[in-house]
Amino acid sequence: MKNEIKNHSTVKKGEIERKIEIIAWGLFFIWIGIAFLAGLSNGIGLLGVGIITLGGQAVRNYYNLNWNYFG
């Protein structure tokens, strides 16, 4: 799949952006659920959200996509 994403003739950038966004939102909701069920502090919960956000931006940067500014 990595080769397909790198080859922009087979996969459009919009599809890549959509997949990244879906994965990031999924990880976000999974993390929020874990944080609430485990009774983690707010700081740890926000730290996890920050890591997920930065990870999503790093993936976008890897595929030469524009940054997402929470629009």
VMD Tcl script that builds the backbone (N, CA, C; Angstrom):
set m [mol new atoms 213]
animate dup $m
set s [atomselect $m all]
$s set {name element resname resid chain x y z} {
  {N N MET 1 A 0.826 -1.195 0.000}
  {CA C MET 1 A 0.000 0.000 0.000}
  {C C MET 1 A 0.863 1.248 0.000}
  {N N LYS 2 A 2.043 1.167 0.614}
  {CA C LYS 2 A 2.917 2.328 0.664}
  {C C LYS 2 A 3.303 2.770 -0.741}
  {N N ASN 3 A 3.586 1.814 -1.619}
  {CA C ASN 3 A 3.936 2.157 -2.991}
  {C C ASN 3 A 2.766 2.780 -3.728}
  {N N GLU 4 A 1.556 2.315 -3.431}
  {CA C GLU 4 A 0.383 2.890 -4.082}
  {C C GLU 4 A 0.187 4.342 -3.674}
  {N N ILE 5 A 0.434 4.641 -2.393}
  {CA C ILE 5 A 0.240 6.013 -1.924}
  {C C ILE 5 A 1.322 6.915 -2.490}
  {N N LYS 6 A 2.538 6.431 -2.572}
  {CA C LYS 6 A 3.612 7.236 -3.148}
  {C C LYS 6 A 3.365 7.509 -4.633}
  {N N ASN 7 A 2.763 6.568 -5.344}
  {CA C ASN 7 A 2.474 6.732 -6.752}
  {C C ASN 7 A 1.129 7.444 -6.889}
  {N N HIS 8 A 1.179 8.737 -7.135}
  {CA C HIS 8 A -0.034 9.551 -7.143}
  {C C HIS 8 A -0.920 9.277 -8.355}
  {N N SER 9 A -0.445 8.487 -9.308}
  {CA C SER 9 A -1.285 8.175 -10.454}
  {C C SER 9 A -2.362 7.160 -10.087}
  {N N THR 10 A -2.112 6.337 -9.058}
  {CA C THR 10 A -3.101 5.332 -8.683}
  {C C THR 10 A -4.017 5.802 -7.556}
  {N N VAL 11 A -3.544 6.685 -6.703}
  {CA C VAL 11 A -4.346 7.168 -5.585}
  {C C VAL 11 A -4.312 8.691 -5.578}
  {N N LYS 12 A -5.464 9.308 -5.507}
  {CA C LYS 12 A -5.538 10.769 -5.492}
  {C C LYS 12 A -5.180 11.296 -4.118}
  {N N LYS 13 A -4.664 12.523 -4.077}
  {CA C LYS 13 A -4.294 13.137 -2.808}
  {C C LYS 13 A -5.495 13.289 -1.891}
  {N N GLY 14 A -6.640 13.579 -2.451}
  {CA C GLY 14 A -7.839 13.722 -1.635}
  {C C GLY 14 A -8.197 12.444 -0.903}
  {N N GLU 15 A -7.990 11.317 -1.550}
  {CA C GLU 15 A -8.258 10.027 -0.915}
  {C C GLU 15 A -7.270 9.768 0.220}
  {N N ILE 16 A -6.020 10.130 0.010}
  {CA C ILE 16 A -5.004 9.964 1.046}
  {C C ILE 16 A -5.347 10.828 2.250}
  {N N GLU 17 A -5.704 12.089 1.995}
  {CA C GLU 17 A -6.066 12.994 3.087}
  {C C GLU 17 A -7.257 12.457 3.864}
  {N N ARG 18 A -8.232 11.918 3.155}
  {CA C ARG 18 A -9.428 11.381 3.805}
  {C C ARG 18 A -9.082 10.188 4.693}
  {N N LYS 19 A -8.225 9.297 4.197}
  {CA C LYS 19 A -7.823 8.131 4.978}
  {C C LYS 19 A -7.054 8.537 6.227}
  {N N ILE 20 A -6.158 9.502 6.090}
  {CA C ILE 20 A -5.396 9.987 7.246}
  {C C ILE 20 A -6.340 10.590 8.276}
  {N N GLU 21 A -7.302 11.374 7.817}
  {CA C GLU 21 A -8.243 12.007 8.736}
  {C C GLU 21 A -9.112 10.974 9.450}
  {N N ILE 22 A -9.568 9.956 8.734}
  {CA C ILE 22 A -10.385 8.907 9.344}
  {C C ILE 22 A -9.587 8.157 10.402}
  {N N ILE 23 A -8.353 7.821 10.097}
  {CA C ILE 23 A -7.515 7.098 11.062}
  {C C ILE 23 A -7.249 7.959 12.292}
  {N N ALA 24 A -6.951 9.240 12.082}
  {CA C ALA 24 A -6.672 10.134 13.214}
  {C C ALA 24 A -7.893 10.285 14.114}
  {N N TRP 25 A -9.072 10.467 13.525}
  {CA C TRP 25 A -10.290 10.590 14.332}
  {C C TRP 25 A -10.582 9.289 15.078}
  {N N GLY 26 A -10.359 8.161 14.431}
  {CA C GLY 26 A -10.566 6.882 15.095}
  {C C GLY 26 A -9.647 6.716 16.295}
  {N N LEU 27 A -8.368 7.039 16.115}
  {CA C LEU 27 A -7.425 6.968 17.228}
  {C C LEU 27 A -7.808 7.935 18.346}
  {N N PHE 28 A -8.289 9.104 17.964}
  {CA C PHE 28 A -8.722 10.096 18.954}
  {C C PHE 28 A -9.836 9.538 19.832}
  {N N PHE 29 A -10.873 8.979 19.226}
  {CA C PHE 29 A -11.996 8.469 20.005}
  {C C PHE 29 A -11.606 7.235 20.823}
  {N N ILE 30 A -10.750 6.396 20.282}
  {CA C ILE 30 A -10.272 5.245 21.043}
  {C C ILE 30 A -9.483 5.722 22.263}
  {N N TRP 31 A -8.612 6.712 22.063}
  {CA C TRP 31 A -7.818 7.233 23.174}
  {C C TRP 31 A -8.705 7.878 24.242}
  {N N ILE 32 A -9.695 8.655 23.830}
  {CA C ILE 32 A -10.593 9.287 24.798}
  {C C ILE 32 A -11.311 8.207 25.607}
  {N N GLY 33 A -11.766 7.153 24.953}
  {CA C GLY 33 A -12.427 6.061 25.653}
  {C C GLY 33 A -11.500 5.387 26.655}
  {N N ILE 34 A -10.270 5.132 26.251}
  {CA C ILE 34 A -9.303 4.512 27.161}
  {C C ILE 34 A -9.024 5.427 28.347}
  {N N ALA 35 A -8.848 6.714 28.072}
  {CA C ALA 35 A -8.538 7.668 29.145}
  {C C ALA 35 A -9.669 7.735 30.167}
  {N N PHE 36 A -10.923 7.752 29.702}
  {CA C PHE 36 A -12.053 7.804 30.628}
  {C C PHE 36 A -12.206 6.503 31.399}
  {N N LEU 37 A -12.113 5.377 30.711}
  {CA C LEU 37 A -12.295 4.094 31.382}
  {C C LEU 37 A -11.176 3.788 32.372}
  {N N ALA 38 A -9.963 4.211 32.069}
  {CA C ALA 38 A -8.835 3.956 32.954}
  {C C ALA 38 A -8.732 4.993 34.063}
  {N N GLY 39 A -9.504 6.060 33.958}
  {CA C GLY 39 A -9.468 7.104 34.980}
  {C C GLY 39 A -8.184 7.913 34.967}
  {N N LEU 40 A -7.632 8.127 33.783}
  {CA C LEU 40 A -6.398 8.905 33.682}
  {C C LEU 40 A -6.678 10.372 33.953}
  {N N SER 41 A -5.649 11.088 34.368}
  {CA C SER 41 A -5.822 12.517 34.639}
  {C C SER 41 A -6.015 13.284 33.327}
  {N N ASN 42 A -6.508 14.504 33.453}
  {CA C ASN 42 A -6.744 15.325 32.269}
  {C C ASN 42 A -5.448 15.609 31.507}
  {N N GLY 43 A -4.361 15.791 32.240}
  {CA C GLY 43 A -3.077 16.069 31.597}
  {C C GLY 43 A -2.615 14.927 30.713}
  {N N ILE 44 A -2.742 13.719 31.198}
  {CA C ILE 44 A -2.347 12.541 30.404}
  {C C ILE 44 A -3.269 12.403 29.197}
  {N N GLY 45 A -4.551 12.649 29.399}
  {CA C GLY 45 A -5.502 12.578 28.286}
  {C C GLY 45 A -5.165 13.585 27.194}
  {N N LEU 46 A -4.868 14.818 27.598}
  {CA C LEU 46 A -4.515 15.848 26.617}
  {C C LEU 46 A -3.176 15.571 25.950}
  {N N LEU 47 A -2.262 14.981 26.685}
  {CA C LEU 47 A -0.972 14.615 26.101}
  {C C LEU 47 A -1.166 13.591 24.988}
  {N N GLY 48 A -2.030 12.618 25.227}
  {CA C GLY 48 A -2.323 11.622 24.195}
  {C C GLY 48 A -2.959 12.247 22.967}
  {N N VAL 49 A -3.879 13.184 23.182}
  {CA C VAL 49 A -4.516 13.878 22.056}
  {C C VAL 49 A -3.474 14.668 21.268}
  {N N GLY 50 A -2.548 15.305 21.965}
  {CA C GLY 50 A -1.483 16.050 21.288}
  {C C GLY 50 A -0.588 15.154 20.462}
  {N N ILE 51 A -0.274 13.994 20.992}
  {CA C ILE 51 A 0.574 13.040 20.256}
  {C C ILE 51 A -0.146 12.544 19.006}
  {N N ILE 52 A -1.438 12.267 19.131}
  {CA C ILE 52 A -2.215 11.826 17.964}
  {C C ILE 52 A -2.256 12.927 16.907}
  {N N THR 53 A -2.450 14.165 17.345}
  {CA C THR 53 A -2.507 15.302 16.414}
  {C C THR 53 A -1.172 15.490 15.693}
  {N N LEU 54 A -0.087 15.475 16.455}
  {CA C LEU 54 A 1.231 15.641 15.837}
  {C C LEU 54 A 1.575 14.474 14.919}
  {N N GLY 55 A 1.148 13.277 15.291}
  {CA C GLY 55 A 1.373 12.118 14.432}
  {C C GLY 55 A 0.647 12.254 13.104}
  {N N GLY 56 A -0.587 12.738 13.150}
  {CA C GLY 56 A -1.345 12.968 11.919}
  {C C GLY 56 A -0.679 13.998 11.023}
  {N N GLN 57 A -0.156 15.055 11.633}
  {CA C GLN 57 A 0.529 16.084 10.855}
  {C C GLN 57 A 1.838 15.544 10.261}
  {N N ALA 58 A 2.520 14.686 11.008}
  {CA C ALA 58 A 3.763 14.091 10.504}
  {C C ALA 58 A 3.491 13.203 9.294}
  {N N VAL 59 A 2.401 12.449 9.348}
  {CA C VAL 59 A 2.038 11.600 8.205}
  {C C VAL 59 A 1.692 12.470 7.003}
  {N N ARG 60 A 0.955 13.550 7.237}
  {CA C ARG 60 A 0.617 14.467 6.131}
  {C C ARG 60 A 1.894 15.055 5.526}
  {N N ASN 61 A 2.855 15.404 6.369}
  {CA C ASN 61 A 4.114 15.957 5.889}
  {C C ASN 61 A 4.890 14.907 5.092}
  {N N TYR 62 A 4.860 13.653 5.531}
  {CA C TYR 62 A 5.563 12.571 4.846}
  {C C TYR 62 A 5.047 12.395 3.417}
  {N N TYR 63 A 3.743 12.543 3.228}
  {CA C TYR 63 A 3.150 12.383 1.898}
  {C C TYR 63 A 3.034 13.705 1.142}
  {N N ASN 64 A 3.725 14.736 1.607}
  {CA C ASN 64 A 3.760 16.048 0.954}
  {C C ASN 64 A 2.366 16.646 0.785}
  {N N LEU 65 A 1.543 16.534 1.808}
  {CA C LEU 65 A 0.217 17.130 1.807}
  {C C LEU 65 A 0.244 18.407 2.629}
  {N N ASN 66 A -0.731 19.280 2.391}
  {CA C ASN 66 A -0.816 20.504 3.177}
  {C C ASN 66 A -1.175 20.184 4.616}
  {N N TRP 67 A -0.722 21.026 5.523}
  {CA C TRP 67 A -1.015 20.847 6.954}
  {C C TRP 67 A -2.486 21.112 7.202}
  {N N ASN 68 A -3.036 20.431 8.170}
  {CA C ASN 68 A -4.428 20.628 8.577}
  {C C ASN 68 A -4.437 21.576 9.768}
  {N N TYR 69 A -5.089 22.731 9.628}
  {CA C TYR 69 A -5.105 23.742 10.664}
  {C C TYR 69 A -6.398 23.732 11.460}
  {N N PHE 70 A -7.005 22.559 11.655}
  {CA C PHE 70 A -8.241 22.400 12.430}
  {C C PHE 70 A -9.354 23.270 11.892}
  {N N GLY 71 A -9.529 23.240 10.600}
  {CA C GLY 71 A -10.530 24.079 9.954}
  {C C GLY 71 A -11.895 23.488 9.960}
}
mol reanalyze $m
mol bondsrecalc $m
mol representation Tube
mol addrep $m
